[in-house]
Amino acid sequence: MITPHENRIPELVRQKLEGHSYGQIREELQGEGMSEEEIRLLIRQVDEQVLMEEEEGSRPDRARKLYIGGLALAIAGLLLALAFNAGWALKQLPAMLVYAPFLLGILVMLISKRLPRKKDKPEAGSGAIRRQRPYK
């Protein structure tokens, strides 16, 4: 059964991802009159969601899939541009509209290169705290 406080988890996760500390979130929840046990359970759930979202954003396969999609779009756009310039197809369209898929594909490829990638080695000091969590 979902308690009314569990409905706040997405909002608290957003706050945490925006840079609020767990101390600030805890103070806010105490100000609303929640008990320490409820706050502890809610913070634990928020922490799990934050970890899942951070892991989801750094998946290397996501960047790879985006790069391959951009490459496919660029190749298709290049073929359309060649057909347009040769006079075989799309004669009635403006040139910028014909070149747009190629340019968009290149842009997607560049964006995918800037996405965070999962590192082989964790940063110094970042994993020790996570390994010592008593509630896992």
Protein Blocks (a to p, Z undefined) as FASTA:
>chain_A
ZZfklmmmmmmmmmmmnopafklmmmmmmmnopafklmmmmmmmmmmmmmmmmmmmmpfk
lmmmmmmmmmmmmmmmmmmmmmmmnopgoklpcfklmmmmmmmmmmmmmmmmmpccddfb
dcehklmmmmmpmkZZ
